[in-house]
Amino acid sequence: MSQWDAPAGGGRAALSALIRQQHTVAMSDHDSWIDQLLYLPRNYKRGSKSVLQLLDETGLPHPLPTDLAQLVAHRLRRSPELVDDWQLYSYDKRAGGPQPYLKEREVGIYDDDFRDVVHYDDAVDACADFVVRETEQLLQVARARKRR
């Protein structure tokens, strides 16, 4: 039986098991670059590479997956200590201009004022939103630098 074959017995339970199995396979395909992305703040703090260098080394797919926030949240739930790393990263940012921020369960853009603010009930979901916003921001910066 291949990884895509339905378990014996058929019916709704078999279909449900197949969907879970396919989702698990798909998630594991992403684990490597998601781990590198989510460990970016920790690696940045420990090393001598820039955030952009570390982002480039993640192997992040282009274009970004449309379900990136869900993939990130799923991974953060397995390692919730990474939420603290991203929170500290957000607090330590010194870049000028409009920047994504994470403040506990609040995410938005800061540029002399707070905008596009979203409040979450769950810190993991807030962090996942911030990771996506920050990743998109960093990719814009990287593209702008390559054009120079």
Buried (B, 14 or more C-beta within 10 A) or exposed (E): EEEEEBBEEEEEEBEEEBEEBEEEEEBEEBEEBBBBBBBBBBBBEEEEBEBEEBBBBBEBEEEBBEEBBBBBBBBBBEEEEBBEBBBBBBEEBEEEEEBBBBBEBBBBBBEEEEEEEEEBEEBBBBBBBBBBBBBEBBBEBBEEEEEE
